[in-house]
Amino acid sequence: MELLITGRNMDVTPRLDDHVRRKLSRLDRYLPSIASGRMELAVETAKSASDRQVAQLTVRSENGVILRAEERTADMFASIDAVTDKMYRQIVRYKGKRQRARKGGAVPEVIVPLDMDEMVDLEETPGEIVRVKRFSLVPMMQEEAIEQMELLGHSFFVFYNVDEDGVNVLYRRHDGNYGLIVPALD
């Protein structure tokens, strides 16, 4: 597994580096298909001293699945331990969902299309672009995109839909169902 450890507002000491590498070396036992991992350690200003030491772990598997976890504590070593434990639980949950899906378990099959009355009028929302995020698209089916979105804990997910042969946006609706945005050129 390729591992990148970065520090923000702090230096990553050899002791911290060794601790992170030792903890993350065990991830391969749980999910052997891990291609890369990124641990970001940061010291942030917060009202509470117990939330200043932040460890964020992002793991990417060979088939494009991304798992992410973040923990905040008063001690950086405790944050690393907590985020690693959280990642173990996410891997177990991910593997369980895949096994249930293979055995014919409950995987959502119906994607609710976006209603035009739910669209936000962009002319009424003032503002400017303050951040641009670039990412690689992995071809996947709608069910895989739902699973990936849930694993990341996001309310929307952009993916290349192999069924539609194009880029789609999956989002969680307020009623708990999902919506799918399928762009079309006129």
NORQUI-V40467 format. One record per pair of residues at least 24 apart in sequence whose ideal C-beta (glycine too) atoms are under 8 Angstrom apart, sorted by the first residue. I is the first residue (numbers start at 1). GAP is how many residues later the second one is. If there is no record, write none. Layout:
i=I gap=GAP
i=I gap=GAP
This chain:
i=1 gap=26
i=1 gap=27
i=1 gap=33
i=1 gap=34
i=1 gap=35
i=1 gap=36
i=2 gap=33
i=2 gap=34
i=2 gap=35
i=3 gap=33
i=3 gap=34
i=3 gap=35
i=3 gap=36
i=4 gap=32
i=4 gap=33
i=4 gap=34
i=4 gap=35
i=5 gap=33
i=5 gap=34
i=5 gap=36
i=6 gap=32
i=6 gap=33
i=6 gap=34
i=6 gap=35
i=7 gap=33
i=7 gap=34
i=7 gap=35
i=8 gap=32
i=8 gap=33
i=8 gap=34
i=8 gap=35
i=9 gap=33
i=9 gap=34
i=9 gap=35
i=10 gap=31
i=10 gap=32
i=10 gap=33
i=10 gap=66
i=12 gap=29
i=16 gap=25
i=16 gap=60
i=16 gap=61
i=16 gap=64
i=19 gap=58
i=19 gap=61
i=20 gap=60
i=23 gap=57
i=23 gap=58
i=23 gap=61
i=24 gap=33
i=24 gap=60
i=27 gap=32
i=27 gap=57
i=27 gap=60
i=27 gap=61
i=27 gap=64
i=30 gap=58
i=30 gap=61
i=30 gap=62
i=30 gap=65
i=31 gap=28
i=31 gap=30
i=31 gap=60
i=31 gap=63
i=31 gap=64
i=33 gap=28
i=33 gap=29
i=33 gap=30
i=34 gap=25
i=34 gap=26
i=34 gap=27
i=34 gap=28
i=35 gap=25
i=35 gap=26
i=35 gap=27
i=36 gap=24
i=39 gap=41
i=39 gap=44
i=41 gap=35
i=41 gap=38
i=41 gap=39
i=43 gap=33
i=44 gap=28
i=46 gap=26
i=49 gap=25
i=50 gap=24
i=53 gap=25
i=53 gap=26
i=54 gap=25
i=55 gap=24
i=55 gap=25
i=55 gap=27
i=55 gap=28
i=56 gap=27
i=57 gap=26
i=57 gap=27
i=57 gap=29
i=57 gap=30
i=59 gap=28
i=63 gap=75
i=64 gap=74
i=64 gap=76
i=65 gap=29
i=65 gap=83
i=65 gap=86
i=66 gap=82
i=66 gap=85
i=66 gap=86
i=67 gap=24
i=67 gap=27
i=67 gap=84
i=67 gap=85
i=68 gap=84
i=68 gap=85
i=90 gap=61
i=93 gap=58
i=94 gap=53
i=94 gap=57
i=97 gap=50
i=98 gap=49
i=101 gap=42
i=101 gap=46
i=107 gap=36
i=107 gap=39
i=107 gap=40
i=108 gap=35
i=108 gap=38
i=108 gap=70
i=109 gap=34
i=111 gap=31
i=111 gap=59
i=111 gap=67
i=111 gap=68
i=111 gap=69
i=112 gap=61
i=112 gap=65
i=112 gap=66
i=112 gap=67
i=112 gap=68
i=113 gap=66
i=113 gap=67
i=113 gap=69
i=114 gap=57
i=114 gap=65
i=114 gap=66
i=114 gap=67
i=118 gap=61
i=137 gap=30
i=142 gap=26
i=142 gap=28
i=142 gap=38
i=145 gap=25
i=146 gap=24
i=146 gap=32
